[in-house]
């Protein structure tokens, strides 16, 4: 079919939209025209065998449904059939019963063809057309177009259908990105995925498989199939897919049905929880999963699979945060690869920026990146221009993942900056304002294939993306002083509040045991008597105590107030003084109580002596604890001596924090900071230039003000 005839067919079908104005908005036209295009194509395909099917039906009475369908499909020579006596001509010949007969006609299709039509919601649309007196006119219009295979072969019918899908998705561009990937993005992904295998794909009669676990309307599958057929008409690419959205599933399945593919390979369902191809492996895998998809609904099942099956399941490397399931799709795809001994597989997937760097060392995302990179599967990442997709203007990245890298790529990852390789569209479609031209696709593919560092290309070793997150501690330094403010902090400590609390009667106003001693000590420290205050919901007296401490609390307070009002710069020295005072007062201070006293009376002080454990080692200060990300390519101690010690000489590496997988110090993480690798310093403009520009603007403003005033 010539380009002119191809365009005529599309334009004719598109002209049916004139009959839909009123009952439908432009964004809804596809809900009618796509299923009717499929219905008309099936009607034309079955025209030559319709009578043979009718002749066979009486002999198939009592035959099981599955065997019956196989026999009828064999008669039609396709994967579908229709058992009714109707075709479009017969349906239009009975206009008074058109709606009823059309419903019967649809129900008479074989199971899977009927399933696709039902997921379009075709019966509801036909009822709506009948309600608005448009059904006969629309069906008659479709009856005028000849979509018989002799006129329109499968591959050309596929082009027609794809073009209609594109047009309708552009009409509904605010939702299009959910189910539709721009064709130029798919072409680029297919090029990157298949170009290294051109020699293999050119072999006569070669058979390969391709799977898309989030296939949407099937654009990835169709473009890949077109690529292979163009390269080698004798090649056969068997297409597989899965889609959770009913209408997208119907479009994809119908497209492949039209092209003669095995429609049983397209499965409806959630790829995370209902693996539609559980035992199959594929040579190629492509996907554009929804960006930032939430998987809270599937969380329980996926967590269970992760914990119980580990790497025997799909998600052994880890689980990402629940608000972004991008890495779940990639892990699912990785589980569908052929082993290297079986020829291996190649994967192309488009992500937003989050999978590059989201997640600290030890997180699910970081562990997934680590698993992929350390196994040497990540081959290349291409940064695409922004504003390429219909429903988002954010930057996107194509990942190429393979378990059969070429020799020169082993142990390396190629990054390509294609962010400037696009052109502005004449008319924006939602958030899509840019497009990649065929020439730019060819240039990006060339950069990828050459595998040579340059302005737009960086090549790194796998370890360059890894780091050890090392915990850095500094010593605890405290001074100690007995003041009403610090004593008041004791009441924030549960161990002190509970001390003898059961023996204090609620609301009693008598003097507690030990109050006389408290008054005596307080009289000797007049300078430490602030006004009453509220601390922890308790009213404090002038000496910082509640009005009714228990006998035990009063005893401790009396011991503390008997201490000299000095500031101690060494915890060990203060503890000795405290111990002596407690002995003098015949007061025992159990370890838990001693701990809360030190916590209340101590304050951080850089000039104080280091607090040490019983073995003499410095005690770390939790508030000063920090971390350093040490590149895997560098020795931790060498890095520490160069980057940390000169600035904080008393710091040390906390070697108790080790990586679970390799046992080394710190936790290993991986991230790909794309912007840093391609950062180009742009010096600020000279001050003279800025000043000259400001003067020009000042003159313009003055001129405008004069015009307004005059």
C-alpha positions in Angstrom: 0.0 0.0 0.0 1.4 3.4 -1.0 1.9 6.2 1.4 -0.9 8.0 -0.3 -3.3 5.1 0.2 -2.1 4.6 3.8 -2.8 8.3 4.5 -6.2 8.1 2.7 -7.3 5.2 4.9 -6.3 7.0 8.1 -7.9 10.2 7.0 -11.1 8.4 6.0 -11.4 6.7 9.4 -10.5 10.0 11.1 -13.3 11.7 9.2 -15.9 9.6 11.2 -15.2 12.0 14.0 -17.5 14.4 12.3 -20.4 12.1 13.2 -19.4 12.0 16.9 -19.5 15.7 17.6 -22.0 16.4 20.3 -22.3 13.1 22.1 -18.5 12.9 22.4 -15.7 15.3 23.2 -12.6 15.2 20.9 -10.6 13.4 23.6 -13.3 10.6 23.6 -13.4 9.9 19.9 -11.0 7.1 20.2 -13.3 5.2 22.5 -15.6 4.7 19.5 -13.3 4.7 16.5 -10.6 2.4 17.7 -12.9 -0.6 18.6 -14.9 -0.1 15.4 -11.7 0.0 13.3 -10.8 -3.4 14.9 -14.3 -4.7 14.4 -14.3 -3.7 10.7 -10.8 -5.2 10.2 -12.0 -8.5 11.7 -15.1 -8.4 9.6 -13.1 -8.0 6.4 -10.5 -10.7 7.4 -13.3 -13.3 8.1 -15.2 -12.5 4.9 -13.7 -15.3 2.8 -14.3 -18.1 5.4 -17.6 -17.0 6.9 -19.7 -19.5 4.9 -17.2 -22.3 5.7 -17.6 -21.6 9.4 -21.4 -21.7 9.1 -21.2 -25.0 7.3 -19.0 -26.5 10.0 -21.0 -25.4 13.0 -23.7 -28.1 13.0 -21.0 -30.8 13.1 -19.4 -29.2 16.2 -22.4 -29.5 18.5 -21.4 -31.2 21.8 -17.7 -30.6 21.1 -15.9 -29.0 24.1 -15.4 -25.3 23.8 -11.6 -25.3 23.6 -11.6 -28.0 20.8 -14.4 -26.2 19.0 -12.5 -22.9 18.9 -9.4 -24.6 17.6 -11.4 -26.3 14.8 -13.0 -23.0 13.8 -9.7 -21.1 13.9 -8.2 -23.7 11.6 -11.0 -22.9 9.1 -10.5 -19.2 9.2 -6.7 -19.5 9.2 -6.4 -17.0 12.0 -6.5 -16.9 15.8 -10.1 -15.8 15.8 -13.5 -16.5 14.2 -17.2 -15.4 14.4 -20.0 -17.9 14.5 -22.9 -15.5 13.6 -24.4 -15.1 10.2 -23.8 -11.4 10.2 -21.2 -9.2 8.6 -21.4 -5.4 8.3 -23.5 -5.5 5.2 -26.0 -7.9 6.8 -26.1 -5.8 10.0 -26.8 -2.6 8.0 -29.5 -4.4 6.1 -31.6 -4.7 9.3 -31.5 -1.1 10.6 -34.4 -1.6 13.0 -32.6 -4.4 14.9 -29.1 -2.9 14.4 -28.2 -2.5 18.1 -29.5 -5.9 19.1 -27.9 -7.7 16.1 -24.6 -5.9 16.6 -24.4 -7.0 20.3 -25.1 -10.6 19.2 -22.4 -10.3 16.5 -19.8 -9.1 19.0 -20.8 -12.0 21.4 -20.2 -14.5 18.6 -16.5 -13.8 18.3 -14.0 -16.3 19.7 -13.0 -15.9 23.3 -9.9 -13.7 23.1 -11.1 -11.5 20.3 -14.3 -10.9 22.2 -12.3 -10.2 25.3 -10.3 -7.4 23.6 -13.6 -5.8 22.3 -15.2 -6.0 25.7 -12.2 -4.3 27.3 -12.7 -1.4 24.9 -16.2 -1.0 26.5 -17.5 -1.3 22.9 -21.1 -2.3 23.9 -21.5 0.8 26.1 -20.3 3.0 23.3 -22.6 1.4 20.8 -25.5 1.9 23.2 -24.6 5.5 23.5 -24.5 5.9 19.7 -27.9 4.3 19.4 -29.2 6.6 22.1 -28.1 9.6 20.1 -29.3 8.2 16.8 -25.8 7.9 15.5 -25.2 4.2 15.4 -26.4 3.5 11.9 -24.5 6.4 10.4 -21.3 5.6 12.1 -21.4 1.9 11.2 -22.4 2.7 7.6 -19.4 5.0 7.4 -17.0 2.2 8.6 -18.7 -0.2 6.2 -17.5 1.9 3.3 -13.8 1.3 4.0 -12.2 -1.8 2.6 -9.8 -3.3 5.2 -9.6 -6.8 3.6 -6.0 -8.3 3.8 -5.8 -8.3 0.0 -6.2 -4.5 0.1 -4.4 -3.8 3.4 -1.9 -6.5 4.5 -1.3 -7.1 8.2 1.8 -4.9 8.6 0.2 -2.0 6.8 -3.0 -2.4 8.9 -0.7 -2.2 11.9 0.6 1.1 10.7 -2.9 2.5 10.2 -3.9 1.4 13.7 -0.8 2.8 15.3 -1.3 6.2 13.6 -4.9 6.3 14.9 -3.6 5.4 18.4 -1.1 8.2 18.2 -3.7 10.8 17.0 -6.2 9.8 19.7 -3.5 9.9 22.4 -2.4 13.3 21.3 -6.1 14.5 21.4 -6.2 13.3 25.0 -2.6 14.4 25.8 -3.3 15.1 29.4 -3.6 11.4 30.1 -1.6 10.1 27.1 1.7 9.7 29.0 0.1 7.0 31.2 -0.3 4.6 28.3 1.6 6.1 25.4 5.3 6.7 24.9 6.3 9.2 22.1 7.3 7.2 19.0 10.7 8.9 18.7 11.6 7.8 22.3 10.6 4.2 21.4 12.7 4.4 18.2 15.7 5.5 20.1 15.3 2.8 22.8 14.8 0.1 20.1 17.9 1.3 18.3 20.0 1.2 21.5 18.6 -2.2 22.4 18.9 -4.0 19.0 21.8 -2.2 17.1 24.5 -4.4 18.7 22.7 -7.5 17.4 22.2 -6.4 13.8 24.3 -9.2 12.4 22.4 -11.8 14.4 19.0 -10.4 13.5 19.9 -10.4 9.8 20.3 -14.1 9.7 17.6 -15.8 7.5 14.7 -17.2 9.5 16.0 -15.9 12.9 13.5 -16.1 15.7 13.6 -13.8 18.8 11.3 -12.9 21.6 10.5 -9.4 23.0 8.6 -8.7 26.3 7.1 -5.5 27.7 5.7 -5.8 31.2 4.0 -2.4 31.1 3.1 -2.5 27.4 0.3 0.1 27.4 -1.1 0.4 23.9 1.8 -1.7 22.5 4.0 1.0 21.0 7.3 -0.5 22.2 6.3 -3.9 20.8 5.2 -2.5 17.4 8.3 -0.3 16.8 10.6 -3.2 17.7 8.7 -5.5 15.3 8.9 -2.9 12.6 12.7 -2.4 13.2 13.4 -6.1 12.8 11.2 -6.5 9.8 12.9 -3.6 8.1 16.3 -5.1 8.8 15.3 -8.6 7.8 11.9 -9.4 6.4 12.5 -13.1 7.0 13.1 -12.6 10.8 10.4 -13.2 13.2 10.1 -11.3 16.5 7.5 -12.9 18.8 5.9 -10.2 20.9 4.8 -10.6 24.6 3.3 -8.1 26.9 1.3 -7.4 30.0 -0.9 -4.4 30.8 -3.1 -3.6 33.8 -5.2 -0.9 32.2 -8.2 -2.5 30.4 -8.5 0.0 27.5 -4.8 0.0 26.8 -4.7 -3.8 27.0 -7.6 -3.9 24.4 -5.7 -1.5 22.1 -2.4 -3.4 22.4 -4.1 -6.8 21.9 -6.1 -5.6 19.0 -3.0 -4.2 17.3 -1.2 -7.5 17.6 -4.3 -9.4 16.5 -4.4 -7.2 13.4 -0.7 -7.9 12.7 -1.1 -11.7 13.0 0.8 -12.0 16.3 -0.2 -14.6 18.8 -2.7 -12.7 20.9 -2.4 -15.1 23.8 1.0 -13.6 24.5 -0.7 -10.3 25.7 -1.9 -10.7 29.2 -4.0 -8.4 31.3 -3.1 -8.0 34.9 -0.7 -6.4 37.4 2.9 -7.5 36.6 3.9 -7.2 40.2 1.3 -9.6 41.7 0.0 -11.5 38.6 3.0 -12.5 36.6 1.4 -13.3 33.2 4.5 -15.1 31.9 5.8 -16.9 35.0 8.0 -19.5 33.3 9.2 -17.7 30.2 12.4 -16.0 29.3 13.0 -13.4 26.6 15.8 -12.3 24.4 14.8 -8.6 24.6 12.8 -6.6 27.1 11.5 -3.1 26.8 9.4 -0.9 29.1 8.4 2.6 29.9 6.8 2.0 33.4 4.8 4.8 35.0 7.0 7.2 36.8 6.8 7.2 40.6 4.1 4.5 40.6 2.8 3.7 44.2 2.8 0.0 45.1 1.2 0.2 48.6 -1.7 -2.0 47.4 0.7 -4.7 46.4 3.1 -4.2 49.4 2.2 -7.2 51.5 2.6 -9.7 48.7 5.9 -8.2 47.4 7.4 -7.9 50.9 6.5 -11.6 51.5 8.1 -12.6 48.2 11.2 -10.6 49.0 11.6 -12.2 52.5 10.6 -15.8 51.7 12.1 -16.3 48.3 15.1 -13.9 48.2 17.0 -14.1 44.9 15.0 -17.2 44.0 12.1 -14.8 43.5 12.1 -11.5 41.6 12.9 -9.0 44.3 15.8 -10.5 46.2 18.1 -7.5 45.7 15.7 -5.2 47.7 12.5 -3.2 47.7 12.4 0.5 46.8 10.3 2.9 48.8 6.6 2.4 48.5 5.9 5.6 46.5 8.1 4.6 43.5 8.0 1.1 42.0 10.3 1.8 39.1 13.0 -0.6 40.3 10.3 -3.3 40.8 9.7 -3.3 37.1 13.4 -3.6 36.3 13.8 -6.4 38.8 10.8 -8.2 37.3 12.4 -7.8 33.8 15.8 -9.1 35.1 14.0 -12.2 36.3 12.9 -12.8 32.7 16.3 -13.0 31.1 17.9 -15.9 29.4 21.1 -17.1 31.2 24.3 -16.2 29.4 24.8 -19.9 28.4 21.5 -19.6 26.6 22.5 -16.5 24.8 21.6 -13.9 27.4 19.2 -11.0 27.1 19.2 -7.2 26.7 16.9 -4.8 28.5 15.9 -1.2 27.7 13.8 0.8 30.2 13.1 4.5 30.6 13.1 6.0 34.1 12.9 9.5 35.7 15.9 10.7 37.7 14.9 9.0 41.0 16.4 5.5 40.3 19.8 7.1 39.7 20.4 8.4 43.2 17.4 8.1 45.5 18.2 6.0 48.6 21.1 6.1 51.0 23.7 3.3 51.4 21.9 0.2 52.7 18.5 1.3 51.3 16.4 -0.8 48.9 17.2 1.5 45.9 20.9 1.6 46.7 21.1 -2.2 47.1 19.3 -2.7 43.8 21.8 -0.4 42.0 24.6 -2.3 43.8 23.3 -5.7 42.7 23.0 -4.6 39.0 26.3 -2.8 38.8 28.4 -5.3 40.8 27.1 -8.0 38.6 28.3 -6.0 35.6 24.8 -5.7 34.0 24.5 -2.0 33.6 25.7 -1.2 30.1 24.7 2.4 29.4 22.4 5.3 30.5 21.2 8.0 28.2 20.0 11.3 29.6 17.1 12.5 27.4 15.9 16.1 26.8 13.1 17.3 29.1 9.5 17.9 28.0 9.5 14.8 25.8 6.5 13.1 27.4 2.8 14.1 27.2 2.0 14.0 31.0 5.3 15.3 32.5 8.1 17.8 31.6 10.7 16.2 33.8 14.0 14.8 32.7 14.1 11.1 31.7 16.8 8.5 31.3 17.1 5.3 29.2 18.9 2.4 30.9 20.4 -0.4 28.9 21.0 -3.5 31.0 22.6 -6.7 29.6 24.0 -9.9 31.0 26.0 -10.3 27.7 28.1 -7.2 27.4 30.7 -7.1 24.6 34.3 -7.5 25.7 35.2 -3.8 25.6 32.2 -2.9 27.7 32.9 -5.4 30.5 33.4 -3.7 33.9 32.4 -0.4 32.5 29.3 1.9 32.2 28.7 4.4 29.4 26.9 7.6 30.2 25.5 9.7 27.3 24.3 13.3 27.7 21.6 13.8 25.1 19.8 16.5 27.0 20.4 19.1 24.3 19.6 16.8 21.4 16.0 17.8 20.5 14.0 20.4 18.7 11.0 22.4 19.7 7.6 21.2 18.4 5.5 23.6 16.3 2.6 22.7 18.6 2.8 21.5 22.2 0.9 18.4 23.2 0.3 18.7 26.9 3.7 18.7 28.5 5.4 17.5 25.3 7.1 20.5 23.8 10.3 18.9 22.5 10.9 16.0 20.1 14.0 14.1 19.0 14.5 14.0 15.2 15.6 11.0 13.2 19.0 12.6 12.7 19.4 13.1 16.4 18.3 9.5 17.1 21.0 8.3 14.6 23.6 10.6 16.3 22.8 9.2 19.8 22.9 5.7 18.5 26.3 6.4 16.9 27.7 7.8 20.2 26.5 4.7 22.0 27.9 2.3 19.4 31.3 4.0 19.2 31.8 3.7 23.0 34.4 6.5 23.1 34.6 9.2 25.7 33.9 12.8 24.6 32.0 15.9 25.3 28.7 14.0 25.4 30.0 10.7 26.6 31.6 9.5 29.8 32.9 6.0 30.5 33.4 4.8 34.0 34.4 1.7 35.8 31.7 -0.1 37.8 33.4 0.8 41.1 33.3 4.5 40.3 29.6 4.6 41.3 30.1 2.9 44.6 31.1 4.4 48.0 31.4 3.3 51.6 29.2 5.4 54.0 31.6 5.5 57.0 30.5 6.6 60.4 32.8 9.2 62.0 32.7 9.7 65.7 34.1 12.5 67.9 34.7 12.4 71.6 32.1 13.4 74.2 33.3 16.4 76.2 31.2 17.6 79.2 31.4 20.1 82.0 29.5 19.5 85.2 28.0 22.0 87.6 25.4 21.9 90.4 22.9 24.8 89.6 19.2 25.0 90.1 18.7 25.0 86.3 20.6 21.7 85.9 19.1 20.1 89.0 15.7 20.9 87.5 16.6 18.7 84.6 16.5 15.7 86.9 12.7 15.8 86.7 12.9 15.2 83.0 14.5 11.8 83.8 12.0 9.0 84.5 14.4 7.1 86.7 14.5 10.1 89.1 10.8 11.0 88.9 9.9 7.4 89.9 12.3 7.4 92.8 10.1 6.7 95.9 7.1 8.2 94.1 4.7 5.6 95.4 5.2 6.8 98.9 4.3 10.4 98.3 0.7 10.9 99.0 -1.0 13.0 96.3 -1.9 16.5 97.2 -0.3 16.3 100.7 1.2 19.6 101.9 3.4 18.4 104.8 7.1 18.9 104.7 8.7 15.8 103.0 11.5 13.8 104.7 14.8 15.5 104.3 13.2 19.0 103.8 15.1 20.4 106.7 18.4 19.4 105.2 17.3 20.8 101.8 16.5 24.2 103.5 19.8 24.2 105.2 21.8 23.6 102.0 19.7 26.1 100.1 20.4 28.7 102.7 24.1 28.3 102.1 23.7 28.9 98.3 21.8 32.2 98.1 23.3 33.0 94.7 21.7 29.9 93.1 18.0 30.7 93.9 16.0 31.7 90.8 12.3 32.5 91.0 9.8 29.8 90.9 9.3 28.1 87.5 7.4 25.3 85.8 9.4 22.3 84.6 7.8 19.2 83.2 4.4 20.3 84.5 5.7 20.6 88.1 6.0 23.9 89.9 9.5 24.3 91.2 10.5 26.2 94.3 13.3 28.7 94.4 15.9 26.0 94.8 14.7 24.1 91.6 12.8 21.3 93.4 9.1 20.3 93.3 7.3 21.2 96.5 6.9 17.6 97.6 9.9 15.4 96.6 9.9 11.9 98.0 12.3 11.0 100.8 14.6 9.3 98.3 14.5 12.3 95.9 15.1 14.7 98.7 18.1 12.6 99.8 19.7 12.8 96.3 19.0 16.5 96.0 20.6 17.1 99.4 23.7 15.2 98.4 24.0 17.2 95.2 23.5 20.5 96.9 26.3 19.6 99.4 28.7 19.6 96.5 31.0 22.6 96.0 29.5 25.1 93.5 32.4 24.6 91.1 32.4 23.9 87.4 34.1 20.6 86.7 35.8 20.2 83.3 36.4 16.4 83.7 33.7 13.9 84.1 35.9 11.4 85.9 36.9 14.1 88.5 33.2 15.1 89.0 32.3 11.4 89.5 34.9 11.0 92.2 33.5 14.1 94.0 30.0 12.8 93.7 30.9 9.4 95.0 32.6 10.9 98.0 29.6 13.1 98.8 27.2 10.2 98.5 29.3 8.1 100.9 29.5 11.1 103.4 25.7 11.3 103.3 25.3 7.5 103.5 23.5 7.7 100.2 23.7 4.9 97.6 23.7 5.9 94.0 22.9 2.9 91.8 24.3 2.9 88.2 20.9 3.9 86.6 20.5 6.8 89.0 24.1 7.9 88.6 23.6 7.9 84.9 20.6 10.3 85.0 22.4 12.6 87.5 25.3 12.9 85.0 22.9 13.5 82.1 21.2 16.3 84.0 24.2 18.1 85.4 26.4 17.8 82.3 26.6 20.1 79.4 28.7 19.8 76.2 31.8 21.9 76.3 34.6 21.8 73.7 37.1 22.9 76.3 36.2 20.0 78.7 38.2 16.8 79.0 37.3 13.8 76.9 34.8 11.4 78.5 36.2 7.9 78.5 34.8 4.4 78.9 36.1 2.0 81.6 38.7 0.7 79.2 40.1 4.2 78.6 38.8 4.6 75.1 37.1 7.9 74.2 33.3 7.8 74.5 31.6 9.1 71.3 29.3 12.0 71.3 26.0 11.1 69.5 25.3 14.7 68.6 28.7 15.1 66.9 28.4 11.8 64.9 28.7 12.3 61.2 29.3 10.2 58.1 31.6 10.3 55.1 31.0 8.8 51.7 34.4 7.3 50.7 34.7 6.2 47.1 35.1 2.4 46.6 38.2 3.2 44.5 40.0 4.7 47.5 41.3 3.3 50.8 39.1 4.4 53.7 42.1 5.3 56.0 43.9 7.2 53.3 40.7 9.2 52.6 40.1 9.8 56.3 43.6 11.1 56.9 43.3 13.5 54.0 39.7 14.7 54.2 38.8 14.5 57.9 41.7 14.5 60.3 43.1 17.9 59.2 39.7 19.5 60.1 38.8 17.5 63.2 41.9 15.8 64.6 40.1 14.1 67.5 37.7 12.2 65.1 37.9 8.5 64.4 36.2 5.9 62.2 33.5 3.8 63.9 34.6 0.4 62.8 31.7 -1.3 64.6 29.5 -0.2 61.6 30.2 -2.8 58.9 28.6 -3.7 55.6 26.4 -6.8 55.7 27.6 -8.2 52.4 31.3 -7.8 52.3 32.1 -7.2 56.0 34.1 -4.1 55.3 33.9 -0.9 57.4 30.9 1.2 56.7 27.9 0.5 54.5 28.3 0.2 50.7 26.1 2.3 48.5 25.8 3.1 44.8 24.5 6.2 43.1 24.8 7.7 39.7 25.1 11.5 39.9 24.6 12.2 36.2 24.7 16.0 36.5 28.0 16.0 38.3 29.7 13.9 35.6 28.7 16.4 32.9 28.9 19.6 34.9 30.5 22.4 33.0 31.6 25.5 34.8 30.2 28.7 33.4 32.0 31.8 34.9 29.9 34.7 35.9 29.7 37.7 33.6 32.1 40.5 34.2 30.8 43.3 36.5 31.3 45.9 33.8 29.0 44.0 31.5 26.3 43.7 34.1 26.6 47.4 35.1 26.3 48.5 31.4 23.2 46.3 31.0 21.6 47.8 34.2 22.2 51.3 32.9 20.5 50.5 29.6 17.5 49.1 31.6 17.4 52.2 33.8 17.2 54.4 30.7 14.4 52.2 29.3 12.4 52.4 32.6 12.8 56.2 32.8 11.6 56.5 29.2 8.5 54.4 30.0 7.8 56.4 33.1 8.0 59.6 31.1 5.5 58.2 28.5 3.1 57.3 31.3 3.5 60.7 33.0 3.2 62.7 29.7 
